[in-house]
Each structure stands twice: as structure tokens, then as C-alpha cells.
Amino acid sequence: MKKILGIELGSTRIKAVLMDEKATVLAQGAYEWENQLVDGLWSYSLEEAEKGLQESYRDLIRNYGEVLTTVDAIGISGMMHGYLAFDKNDRLLAPFRTWRNTNTARAAGHLTELFRFNVPMRWSVSQYYESVLDGLSHVKDIAFLTTLSGYVHYKLTGRKVLGINDASGMFPVSGHTYDSKMLADFNALLKTKGLDVQFETLLPEVMVAGENAGLLTEEGAKWLDTEGNLQAGIVLCPPEGDMGTGMIATNSVLPKTANVSSGTSANLTVILDKPLQNYYKEIDVIATPDGYPAALIHANNCTTEINEWVSLFGEVVSLFGLNVSKGELFNRLFKHSLQSDANVGEMVSYNFLAGETLAETEKGAPLVMRASSGEMNLANFMQSQIYSAVATLALGVDILKDENVEIDSVLAHGGFYKTDFVGQNATSAVLEAPVTVMQNAAEGGAWGMALLALYTAVGTKKTLAEFLNEMFADVEKTVVMASEEERKKCKHFMNLYRKGLKAEQEAAKVL
């Protein structure tokens, strides 16, 4: 029996999954962490990343019940984008900037105009160029830029590589590498700023799914397994971004398939069968783990605001001496939302704890508004919060419709779908499409990363799509198409949502 280890550094949890060659989960481990505002920017410390990796692996071993000395392959995934800059001695030059930051509007705007290609604020090149424009002293000392998954992979193998999905969130790609024309244009721009640097020399090597991305070193083995049982020599697949593992975990790598991932952030990825005719600030063009173009609609905010409201309701319950688990609170509150009125109480919510590019807000300002004619009750409130978790995606879907992009299927995964039907139904209503949730939807990115590691381990000549079709052949799934009544209710909410964006934008400025 093969044993495959997948680890993902997500925005709220570092999760480790051990599975066999049939993708059956043998054990899991996890470590919870949260980003912090450091000098006005969202960040995680690399010290806590190290601790979280070790703790999640240690938790996995405890749950497995056996000592692991080796596995057949390892895969590392992490939050896409961000900014990790190191000097020639591997010294971190600035606090890790995550995808959640929106401080790079100036740089992203310049690069988008230069490349004639949308470069989002959260991309690594935007953070780098903003540092150049801001005159930050560390820029001249940068020898290596990478993402969180690339950093961990480097610590484990000594190789500075990155899977193409994650790489496509650092700098635009073409084919199976960085776009050479855009690199030349950027290098010329940097010269005008007094930097004689070839930007590509700072970036990780690009690799695609199925390739051997290096072997676990003795130092890397001890770094991950502090007990010293794990042996060196294990093959690693290319490290990937969480959007790539979302594609894998939902078997969405063929053209006209789509997947939606709803957790701390929300992402809708549509695999393209032809290039977009224009470029849009609301649409990222990234790559699948095997190198095909995909349109990404990214929302910085999704479930965090719901989580905080549920915690608040938990405090209310505790005042009465009742002990109700958070899972049960989520389940009951989500299901109660199904009793909401046809007009959702004339209520609209914005879950923007952080700035939201799609809504043109640079800073977070969660907001609940309602017309005095609506009824304020718990069902309407929860329905408003649930719709708002994925509502921002609709702003990007409007553009894809204008581009005549076809979507044959939408597969959903993430914590938003743990309660049966509710999140799936809301997503279907917002996207106006049938939404499929597979039995393994809650396994998430670490499991998807383990699948990529398995693809490398088996050394098959099958395409990634063929491999995944075999792996998912017997997986149970449910398909939900929101009823006409639900779609009408959601349409009413979305009309209010779009109209209220001006108020949300003003709230972000005031707060």
C-alpha cells in the first residue's frame, strides 16, 4: 500500500493528510493559525509556519497510531500570491505579505497597463514593484522571491521551484514558464527605476504536475519531523497554490469545468477553452497544475464574518449556561436560514473584513444594512450572511458571461459546504448554475495536494485529467440546482447588494 503525504498551509489551518493510492484518507493532522496586522499589512510569521507544520505532522502521526519512517511522495501547498523576499543568505528581508493585502493599487495599475494583462494587487510582482516604488531599502538585497509553498518546499528539498499554478500568481505565465515578453518589459521598467536586475533570476523555476521536484533532504526531514523518524530521499511533487489544489480536489482541470472554493476567501475558477478577448481587473488569468489557462474570480472575504457572528451567538447561548458546540451552532443557524422571507427581510450584508478588489474597497468594513420595511429576524439575518459569503463572485461572473465563457459544471468545496444543502443551494442561486459537492468536499487542499503527489509517485503516462477521472470514478456526489423561488430570492438580494456597494465603499473610507 502506498502512503502519500499532502500538507497545505491554509489561511486558518495548516492541515496534513496521509492517504493511500486509492485516495482514501488514512490519517489527518491540523494546526490552527491566523494572520495578523503587522505595520498595517496582513502577515504570518515564518516561525509559526514552521511550528504549525511540525504540529500538524505530529498530530497526523498521533492519529495514525504508527511511526512513519518513509512515505511514497510528499506534496506541499500554500496560499497563493504574497511576498516572501530573501537575500543571498536566505535571510527574510521583510515580513511575509499575504494575498489579503490591498496596498499595491499603484503598482498593480502600472503593471496591468504595461503588460496589457490584469496583474492583481495580491500578486507577488505587484508587491515587489510596490516596494520599488516606495523606495524600500531591502529591494536591492533581494536574491530570491517565492510563495509560502515554495518556501516550505525549499526548506524540505533545497530546490527553488514552484508548480505552475502557484507560479502564475507570482508573474504571468505563457506555456509552461513565465511570459518572456512581459519579463523583458518589466526588466526595462526596473532599469528606469535604477535597478539593473533580471527579474526572472529572482523567481522559482516553474514545473508542472507529474514532475519530480526534488527529494527530501536529511535537514528537511528533521525540520518537518522533530522526532527524527522520517527518513530522507522521499520524492516531492511541485509545490502548488491553494487554487490549484482546489481544481484537483474537485476534478476541475478540463475546459468548461469550474470549481468554487469557499473558506476564508472565495475563489471561482473556470478552465478556459479559448483566451479571453480582453483583460479585466476583476478576472485573473492563471494556470491549472498541468499548465492550461484558467479564469479566476477571487474574493478576499468569505466565511470569516459568518464565523464571528456564530461565535457571538455562542456567547449568547453560554449566558444561559448552555454548552453547544460551534459545529452544532453552525448547522442549526445555517439550516434556519432556509426559513428566510422571499425578500430576505430587505437586508443586505457585506462581509469585507479585508479590502475587496471586486467591490473597489481598499480597506475592510463589515456592514449590515436593511430597509425599515423588512423584517429583522434570525432566518433573514443568516440568509443575508450566507448569500454575502459568495455574492462578490457574481460581480466577476457578469464579465465572463459577456465574454461568452461556457461553464458545463461547477464543483464546490470548502468549509462553507459542511452543512448539507445550505451553502450549496446559496452558491447555486448566486452563480445561477447547478453546483456539485462531492463526498470528499471537506477534505480540502491538503488532500488535493496529496493527489498531485500521488500523480508524481505513480509515474503514469496518463494526462492529469485522465488520472483524476479514474480517482474520482466512484466518489459519491450531490448536485443542487437552486429552485426558481430561491433564485428569485437571491436575485432580489443581489439587486440590493449591487445598489448598496456605494454605501460599503464609503463605510470603508470612514472606518
JOGIZI-V499318 format. One record per pair of residues at least 4 apart in sequence whose ideal C-beta (glycine too) atoms are under 7 Angstrom apart, sorted by the first residue. I is the first residue (numbers start at 0). J is the second residue. D is the distance in Angstrom with one decimal. If there is no record, write none. Layout:
BEGIN
i->(I,I)
j->(J,J)
d->(D,D)
END
This chain:
BEGIN
i->(0,0,1,1,1,1,2,2,2,2,2,3,3,3,3,3,3,3,3,4,4,4,4,4,4,5,5,5,5,5,5,5,6,6,6,6,6,6,7,7,7,7,7,7,7,7,7,8,8,8,8,8,8,8,9,9,9,9,9,10,10,10,10,10,11,11,11,12,12,12,13,13,13,13,13,13,14,14,14,14,14,15,15,15,15,15,15,16,16,16,16,16,16,17,17,17,17,18,18,18,18,18,18,19,19,20,22,22,24,24,25,26,26,26,27,27,28,28,28,28,28,28,29,29,30,30,30,30,32,32,32,34,34,34,34,34,35,36,36,37,37,40,40,40,40,41,41,41,41,42,42,42,42,43,43,43,43,45,45,45,46,47,48,48,49,50,51,52,52,52,53,53,53,54,55,56,56,56,57,58,59,60,66,67,67,68,68,68,69,69,70,71,72,72,72,72,72,72,72,72,73,73,73,73,74,74,74,74,74,74,75,75,75,75,75,75,76,76,76,76,76,76,76,76,76,77,77,77,77,77,77,78,78,78,78,79,79,79,79,79,79,79,80,80,80,80,80,80,81,81,81,81,81,81,81,82,82,82,82,82,83,83,83,83,83,83,84,84,84,84,84,85,85,85,85,85,85,86,86,86,86,86,87,92,92,92,93,96,96,98,99,99,100,101,101,101,101,102,103,103,103,103,103,104,104,104,105,105,105,106,106,106,106,106,107,107,107,107,107,108,109,109,110,110,110,110,110,111,111,111,111,113,113,114,114,114,114,115,116,116,116,117,117,117,117,117,117,118,118,118,119,119,119,120,120,121,122,122,123,123,123,123,123,123,124,124,124,125,126,127,127,128,129,130,130,131,131,131,137,141,142,143,143,144,144,145,145,145,145,145,145,146,146,146,146,147,148,148,148,148,148,149,149,149,149,149,150,151,151,152,152,152,152,152,152,153,153,153,154,154,155,155,155,155,155,156,156,156,156,156,156,157,158,158,159,159,160,160,160,160,160,160,161,161,161,161,161,161,162,162,162,162,162,162,162,162,163,163,163,163,163,163,163,163,163,164,164,164,164,164,164,164,164,165,165,165,165,166,166,166,167,167,167,168,168,169,170,170,171,171,172,172,172,172,172,173,175,175,175,176,177,177,177,177,178,179,180,181,182,182,182,183,184,185,185,186,186,186,188,189,189,189,190,190,198,206,206,206,207,207,207,207,208,208,208,208,208,208,209,209,209,210,210,211,211,212,212,212,212,213,214,214,214,215,215,215,215,215,215,216,216,217,217,218,219,220,220,220,220,221,223,224,224,234,234,236,236,236,236,239,239,239,239,239,241,241,242,242,242,242,242,243,243,243,244,244,244,244,245,245,245,245,245,245,245,245,246,246,246,246,246,246,247,247,247,247,247,248,248,248,248,248,248,249,249,249,250,250,250,250,251,251,251,251,251,251,252,252,252,252,252,252,253,253,254,254,254,255,255,255,255,255,256,256,256,257,257,257,257,257,257,258,258,258,259,259,259,259,259,260,260,260,260,261,261,261,261,261,261,261,261,261,261,262,262,262,262,262,263,263,263,264,264,264,264,264,265,265,265,265,265,265,266,266,267,267,267,268,268,269,269,269,269,269,270,270,270,271,271,271,271,274,275,275,275,275,276,279,281,281,281,281,281,282,282,282,282,283,283,284,284,285,285,286,286,286,286,287,287,288,288,289,294,294,296,296,296,298,298,298,298,299,299,299,300,300,300,300,300,300,301,301,301,302,302,302,302,303,303,304,304,304,304,304,305,305,305,306,307,308,308,309,309,309,309,309,310,311,312,312,312,313,313,313,313,314,316,316,317,323,323,324,325,326,327,328,329,329,330,330,331,332,333,333,333,333,334,334,335,335,335,336,336,336,336,336,337,338,339,339,339,339,340,340,340,341,342,342,343,343,343,343,343,343,344,344,344,344,344,344,345,345,345,345,346,346,346,346,346,346,347,347,347,347,347,347,348,348,348,348,349,349,349,349,350,350,350,351,351,351,351,351,351,351,351,352,352,353,354,354,354,354,355,355,357,357,357,358,358,358,358,359,360,360,360,361,362,363,364,364,364,364,366,366,368,368,369,369,374,375,376,377,378,379,380,381,382,383,384,385,385,385,386,386,386,386,386,388,389,389,389,390,390,390,392,392,392,393,393,393,393,395,396,396,397,398,399,406,408,409,409,409,409,409,410,410,411,411,411,411,411,411,411,412,412,412,413,415,416,416,416,416,417,418,420,420,421,422,423,423,423,423,424,424,424,424,425,426,426,427,427,427,427,427,427,428,428,428,428,429,430,431,433,433,433,434,435,435,436,436,436,437,437,438,438,438,439,439,442,444,445,446,447,448,449,450,450,451,452,453,454,454,459,461,461,462,463,464,465,466,467,468,481,481,482,483,484,485,486,487,488,489,490,491,492,493,494,495,499,500,501,502,503,504,505,506)
j->(19,20,19,20,71,456,17,19,25,70,71,18,70,71,72,449,452,453,456,15,17,70,73,449,452,16,74,445,446,448,449,452,15,52,55,75,445,448,14,76,77,241,244,443,444,445,448,13,48,77,78,147,148,151,13,14,78,241,444,34,78,262,263,264,31,33,263,29,30,31,29,30,32,51,52,55,27,29,55,443,445,27,28,55,56,59,445,24,27,442,445,446,449,25,26,59,63,22,23,24,25,446,449,23,25,453,450,470,442,446,63,59,62,63,59,62,55,56,57,58,59,62,55,58,51,54,55,58,43,47,51,41,42,43,97,99,42,40,41,42,94,94,96,100,102,97,99,100,353,94,95,96,97,47,48,95,97,49,91,95,50,51,52,147,53,54,55,56,151,223,57,223,225,58,59,60,223,224,61,62,63,67,228,228,229,228,229,230,230,233,233,456,233,234,235,236,452,453,455,456,215,233,235,452,235,236,448,449,451,452,148,151,152,155,238,448,148,238,239,240,241,244,444,445,448,146,147,148,151,240,241,97,98,147,241,98,146,165,168,240,241,242,98,121,122,123,146,168,95,96,97,98,123,146,147,95,96,123,126,127,95,144,145,146,147,150,92,93,137,141,144,89,90,91,92,142,143,90,92,140,141,142,142,137,140,141,137,100,126,121,299,353,121,120,354,356,361,129,107,120,125,126,129,108,120,361,109,129,132,110,125,128,129,132,111,118,119,120,125,112,113,128,114,118,124,125,128,116,117,118,280,184,188,118,171,181,184,278,171,181,278,278,279,280,282,283,284,122,124,125,125,283,356,125,356,125,168,169,127,144,146,168,169,170,128,169,170,129,130,131,144,132,133,135,138,138,192,194,141,201,201,159,201,201,202,149,150,153,159,161,203,161,165,169,240,151,152,165,238,239,240,153,161,165,203,238,154,155,238,156,158,160,212,235,238,157,158,159,219,222,215,219,222,223,235,213,214,215,216,219,235,216,212,213,203,204,203,204,206,212,213,237,165,166,203,205,237,238,166,206,208,237,238,239,243,288,167,172,175,205,206,207,286,288,290,239,240,242,243,285,286,287,288,238,239,240,243,172,203,205,172,285,286,240,285,202,177,202,178,181,176,177,178,205,286,178,205,207,290,205,182,199,202,205,182,183,184,185,186,198,199,187,188,189,198,190,197,198,192,194,196,198,194,195,202,210,212,237,237,288,289,290,237,288,289,451,454,463,454,455,463,237,455,234,455,235,236,237,238,235,232,233,234,219,220,231,232,233,235,220,231,221,231,222,223,224,229,230,231,227,229,228,229,455,456,451,452,454,455,243,244,288,448,451,245,444,246,266,268,285,295,247,287,288,248,444,447,448,249,258,260,266,268,412,444,447,251,252,258,268,287,288,288,447,450,451,467,412,442,443,444,446,447,258,410,412,410,467,468,471,256,257,258,268,270,410,270,287,289,463,464,467,270,464,270,271,272,270,272,405,406,407,270,407,408,267,268,269,406,408,409,268,409,410,266,267,409,411,426,265,266,412,413,265,301,302,388,389,411,413,415,416,422,301,302,413,414,415,301,302,303,297,298,299,300,301,298,301,388,389,391,392,295,297,296,392,395,293,295,293,294,399,404,406,287,291,293,292,293,294,404,292,282,284,294,402,402,398,296,357,394,395,398,294,296,395,398,295,297,292,294,293,295,290,291,292,293,291,293,451,463,463,399,404,392,395,396,355,357,391,392,353,354,355,304,350,351,352,353,355,388,389,415,306,388,414,415,307,352,308,350,352,365,384,309,384,388,310,311,312,384,313,325,328,329,332,314,315,316,328,332,317,323,325,328,318,321,323,321,327,328,328,329,330,331,332,333,418,334,418,335,381,381,385,418,421,418,421,377,378,381,378,381,382,385,421,421,378,343,378,379,382,344,374,379,488,373,491,379,382,383,488,491,492,369,373,374,375,376,379,369,370,372,373,367,369,373,379,380,383,368,383,492,495,496,499,367,383,384,387,365,366,387,503,365,387,388,355,358,360,363,364,365,503,507,363,365,363,360,361,362,363,360,391,391,394,395,391,394,500,503,504,503,504,507,507,507,507,503,506,507,510,503,506,499,502,373,375,379,379,380,381,382,383,384,385,386,387,388,421,422,425,390,425,429,489,492,415,425,426,429,429,493,496,396,429,430,397,429,430,493,399,400,430,401,402,404,432,435,430,432,433,434,435,435,437,416,423,426,434,435,436,440,416,440,443,443,422,422,423,436,440,441,422,424,479,425,426,427,434,436,479,428,479,481,485,429,430,434,432,433,434,479,480,481,481,485,486,489,489,434,486,478,479,480,479,476,478,440,476,477,474,476,474,475,476,446,474,446,448,449,450,451,452,453,454,470,455,456,457,463,466,466,465,466,466,467,468,469,470,471,472,485,486,486,487,488,489,490,491,492,493,494,495,496,497,498,499,503,504,505,506,507,508,509,510)
d->(5.2,6.9,5.9,4.0,4.5,6.5,6.1,6.6,7.0,4.5,5.8,5.3,6.3,5.8,5.3,4.8,5.1,4.8,6.4,6.8,5.6,4.8,4.7,6.6,7.0,4.8,4.8,4.6,6.1,3.8,2.9,5.9,4.8,6.7,6.8,5.5,5.8,6.8,5.5,4.1,6.7,6.5,6.3,7.0,3.9,4.1,5.5,5.1,6.3,4.2,6.5,5.3,7.0,6.9,6.8,6.4,6.8,6.6,6.3,6.8,5.8,6.8,4.0,6.7,6.4,6.4,5.5,5.2,6.7,5.5,6.8,4.5,6.4,3.9,6.1,4.7,6.8,4.9,6.2,6.5,4.2,6.7,4.3,4.4,5.3,4.4,6.1,6.0,5.4,6.9,4.2,4.9,5.2,4.6,4.6,5.9,6.1,5.5,6.0,5.2,5.9,6.8,5.0,5.1,6.1,6.5,6.2,5.3,6.6,6.8,6.3,5.2,4.5,3.6,6.1,6.3,4.5,6.1,6.9,3.2,3.1,6.2,5.5,6.1,4.0,4.2,4.4,7.0,6.6,5.8,5.4,4.7,6.3,5.4,5.8,6.5,6.1,6.9,6.2,4.3,4.9,6.9,5.5,5.2,6.4,4.8,4.1,5.3,6.9,4.5,5.1,6.3,6.4,6.1,6.1,5.7,6.7,6.4,6.3,6.4,6.5,5.8,6.4,6.9,6.5,6.0,6.0,6.3,6.7,6.2,6.1,6.7,5.4,6.2,6.5,6.6,5.7,6.2,6.6,6.4,6.1,6.2,5.1,6.4,6.2,5.5,6.5,5.3,5.1,6.1,5.9,4.7,6.8,5.2,6.9,6.3,4.0,6.4,5.6,3.8,6.5,5.6,4.9,5.8,6.7,4.7,4.1,6.0,5.1,3.4,5.1,4.9,5.0,7.0,4.5,6.8,5.4,6.7,5.0,6.7,5.9,4.7,5.2,7.0,4.0,6.0,3.5,3.5,6.7,6.9,6.8,6.3,5.7,5.7,5.6,6.2,6.6,5.8,4.2,3.5,5.8,5.5,4.1,4.3,5.5,6.2,6.9,4.6,6.4,5.8,5.0,5.6,6.5,5.7,6.3,7.0,4.0,5.6,3.6,6.8,5.5,6.8,5.2,6.6,6.8,5.4,4.6,5.6,6.6,4.9,5.6,5.2,6.3,6.0,6.5,6.3,4.6,4.9,5.8,4.6,6.8,5.3,4.2,3.9,6.0,6.4,5.5,5.2,5.3,4.2,5.7,4.8,6.6,5.3,3.6,6.7,4.9,6.6,5.2,4.4,4.2,5.8,4.2,6.1,5.9,6.7,6.6,6.6,6.2,6.2,4.8,4.0,3.9,5.8,6.1,5.2,6.1,4.5,4.4,6.5,6.2,6.9,5.9,4.1,6.4,6.4,6.1,6.7,5.5,4.8,6.9,5.7,6.4,6.3,6.5,4.8,6.6,6.4,5.5,6.9,5.4,4.6,5.9,5.6,6.2,6.3,6.9,5.7,6.4,5.8,6.8,5.5,6.6,5.4,6.2,7.0,5.8,6.6,6.2,6.0,6.8,7.0,3.9,6.9,6.1,6.4,4.9,6.1,6.5,6.7,6.5,6.3,6.0,4.4,5.2,5.6,5.4,6.6,6.8,6.0,7.0,6.3,6.1,4.8,6.0,3.5,5.3,6.9,6.9,6.8,5.3,6.6,5.4,6.5,6.9,6.6,6.1,5.7,3.8,6.2,6.6,6.3,4.6,6.8,5.0,5.6,6.6,6.4,7.0,5.9,6.9,6.7,6.9,6.5,3.9,6.7,6.5,5.6,6.0,5.7,5.6,3.7,6.9,6.5,6.5,3.5,6.3,6.4,6.2,6.0,5.6,5.6,6.4,4.0,4.9,6.5,5.3,4.6,5.3,5.2,6.9,6.1,5.0,4.5,3.9,6.3,6.7,6.0,6.7,5.9,7.0,3.6,5.7,3.9,6.2,5.7,6.1,6.1,6.2,5.3,6.8,5.3,4.8,6.6,5.2,5.3,5.0,6.3,3.1,6.4,5.4,6.3,4.9,6.5,5.2,3.6,6.5,6.1,6.7,4.7,4.5,4.2,4.2,5.8,6.1,6.2,5.1,6.3,4.6,5.3,6.5,5.7,6.1,6.8,5.5,4.1,6.3,5.7,5.0,4.9,5.7,5.9,6.5,6.6,6.4,6.4,6.5,6.1,6.2,6.1,5.3,6.5,6.5,6.4,5.5,6.8,5.8,5.8,7.0,4.2,5.8,6.7,6.8,6.2,6.9,4.7,5.5,3.9,6.9,6.8,5.5,5.0,6.9,4.1,4.6,5.7,5.9,5.0,5.4,5.7,6.9,5.9,6.8,5.7,6.3,5.1,5.7,4.4,7.0,5.4,5.5,6.5,6.0,5.0,5.3,5.3,6.4,4.2,6.5,6.9,5.6,6.6,4.4,6.3,6.5,6.0,4.6,6.3,5.0,6.1,6.4,5.7,3.8,6.4,6.6,5.1,4.6,7.0,3.8,4.2,5.8,5.8,6.4,6.2,6.3,5.0,6.9,5.6,5.9,6.6,6.4,6.6,6.9,4.5,5.9,3.9,3.5,4.9,6.3,5.5,4.1,6.6,6.7,6.5,6.5,6.6,4.9,5.5,5.8,6.1,5.7,6.8,6.5,4.0,5.2,5.8,6.8,5.5,6.4,6.6,6.6,6.0,3.4,4.0,3.6,5.4,6.8,4.7,7.0,4.6,4.3,6.2,3.9,7.0,6.5,5.4,6.4,4.9,6.5,5.7,5.2,6.5,6.1,5.2,5.0,6.3,3.7,6.7,5.8,5.3,6.2,4.4,5.3,6.3,5.4,6.4,6.3,4.4,4.8,6.8,4.7,5.5,6.9,4.8,7.0,4.8,6.0,4.8,6.0,7.0,4.8,5.8,4.9,4.9,5.2,6.6,6.4,6.0,6.9,4.2,3.6,7.0,6.8,6.1,6.0,4.4,5.3,6.8,6.1,6.4,5.6,6.8,6.1,5.6,6.8,5.4,4.2,3.9,6.8,5.5,6.8,5.8,6.3,5.2,4.4,4.8,6.9,5.2,5.1,6.5,4.7,6.4,6.0,5.8,6.3,6.3,5.0,4.9,6.1,5.7,6.9,6.8,6.9,6.8,6.6,5.5,6.3,5.3,6.7,5.5,6.4,4.6,5.8,5.3,6.4,6.0,5.9,4.1,6.2,5.8,6.2,5.5,5.1,5.5,6.5,6.3,6.5,4.5,5.6,6.2,6.7,4.3,6.3,6.7,5.3,3.3,6.7,6.5,6.0,4.0,5.9,4.7,6.5,5.4,6.8,4.8,5.2,5.5,5.9,6.0,5.0,7.0,6.8,5.8,5.7,6.2,5.6,6.6,5.1,6.6,3.7,5.9,5.2,6.8,6.3,5.2,6.0,6.4,6.5,6.5,6.2,6.4,6.6,5.3,5.8,6.3,6.8,6.9,6.5,6.1,6.8,6.3,6.9,6.3,5.6,6.9,4.9,5.2,6.7,5.3,5.6,7.0,6.4,6.4,6.2,6.0,5.9,6.3,6.4,5.2,6.1,5.2,7.0,6.9,4.1,4.3,6.6,6.2,6.1,5.4,6.0,5.7,3.9,4.3,5.5,6.4,6.7,4.1,5.4,4.3,4.8,3.6,5.6,6.2,5.8,5.5,6.3,5.6,5.3,5.1,5.5,6.4,6.8,5.1,6.0,3.9,4.8,6.1,6.6,3.2,5.5,3.7,5.6,2.9,7.0,4.0,5.7,5.4,6.7,4.4,5.3,6.3,6.5,4.3,5.3,5.0,4.9,4.4,5.4,4.1,6.4,4.5,6.2,4.6,6.0,4.8,6.1,4.8,6.8,5.8,4.9,5.9,6.1,6.7,7.0,4.6,5.8,4.5,5.2,4.5,5.1,5.9,5.0,6.1,5.0,4.7,6.0,6.2,7.0,5.7,6.5,6.1,6.4,5.5,4.2,6.8,4.7,7.0,6.8,4.3,4.2,4.5,5.4,5.2,5.8,6.5,5.0,6.5,6.3,6.8,6.9,6.2,6.2,6.3,6.6,6.1,6.3,6.2,6.9,6.7,6.8,4.9,5.4,5.7,6.5,6.2,5.1,6.2,6.5,5.3,5.0,5.9,6.4,5.3,6.2,6.7,6.9,6.7,5.4,7.0,6.1,6.8,6.4,6.2,6.9,6.5,4.1,6.2,6.4,6.3,5.2,6.9,5.0,6.8,4.9,6.8,5.5,6.1,5.7,5.1,6.9,5.2,6.6,6.6,4.2,6.6,6.9,4.3,4.7,5.7,5.2,5.3,5.8,6.4,5.4,6.4,6.5,6.2,6.4,5.2,5.2,4.6,6.5,5.4,5.4,6.3,6.3,6.0,4.9,6.4,6.2,4.4,5.3,5.8,4.0,3.9,4.9,5.2,3.6,5.9,7.0,6.6,5.5,6.8,4.2,5.6,5.4,4.9,4.7,6.7,5.5,5.1,4.5,5.7,4.2,6.7,6.7,6.1,3.5,6.0,6.5,6.8,6.9,6.5,6.3,6.5,6.5,6.9,6.2,6.2,6.5,5.5,5.9,4.0,4.8,7.0,6.2,6.3,6.8,6.5,5.9,6.6,4.0,5.1,6.9,6.3,6.5,6.2,6.2,6.7,6.7,6.1,6.5,6.9,6.0,6.3,6.5,5.8,6.2,6.2,6.5,6.3,6.5,6.9,6.2,5.8)
END
